[in-house]
């Protein structure tokens, strides 16, 4: 789920950058995008779910 949210945040920030004309707001969006891209979102399951059984 974290990976999905991470990818959606990146997609949203990129779209906002394309649409926003105000340079101050663009700077904020670029900062948020850089922070999101820098996050290490691994494909491993969240803590406590390693031994969860799937039907």
C-alpha positions, 0 to 999 in steps of 0.5 A, spaced: 500 500 500 505 504 501 508 503 494 502 505 491 501 511 495 508 513 494 507 512 486 500 516 486 504 522 490 509 522 485 504 522 479 500 528 482 506 532 484 508 532 476 501 533 474 501 539 479 508 542 476 505 542 469 499 546 471 501 551 476 504 557 473 505 561 480 513 560 481 513 560 488 508 554 488 512 551 483 518 551 488 514 548 493 511 542 489 518 541 486 521 540 493 515 535 495 516 531 489 524 531 490 522 529 498 517 523 495 522 521 490 528 520 495 523 516 499 525 508 500 519 505 499 521 497 498 517 492 495 517 488 502 511 487 506 510 492 512 513 490 519 509 485 522 506 482 516 512 477 514 508 471 516 501 473 514 498 467 511 494 468 504 488 464 503 
